[in-house]
Amino acid sequence: MASSSSSGLTFKLHPLVIVNISDHFTRVKSQSHPRRVVGCVIGVQCGRTVEIFNSFELLYDDSAHSLDRAFLEKKQELYKKVFPQFYILGWYSTGSDAHETDMIIHKSLMDINENPVYVLLNPSINPAQKDLPVTIYESEVSSC
């Protein structure tokens, strides 16, 4: 799946990422009440093309809106050993819309990637929808 953005970036999202996010959501949903899940997306950016190859889940505290930073750094280190060409491009979550609290997560990843992308997967089933329920948001820098 590839799509362009208003900034001129082209995004390529590999199916494994969608499967990983869906699996993460399904496992959490079966163990407890349905809630959002959060993780990182990894891949490469070559010029104006962002290619998202894989993802991994993160430990996220809903009440404090915070990530387990030590867990993130350990996962990043492990992925770097196996896939040295991949970088953390941003993060993902599930839900129907972006939330105001998403900016907290987004900003916490800006020291790893100054312009992280945000992949949002809507796990709700809509029989009338023909496209994949995935939205990719990119950071936009504004000068005021």
Secondary structure, 3 states (H helix, E strand, C coil): CEEECCCCCEEEECHHHHHHHHHHHHHHHHHCCCCCCEEEEEEEEECCEEEEEEEEECCEECCCCEECHHHHHHHHHHHHHHCCCCEEEEEEEECCCCCCCHHHHHHHCCCCCCCCEEEEECCCCCCCCCCCCEEEECCCCCCC
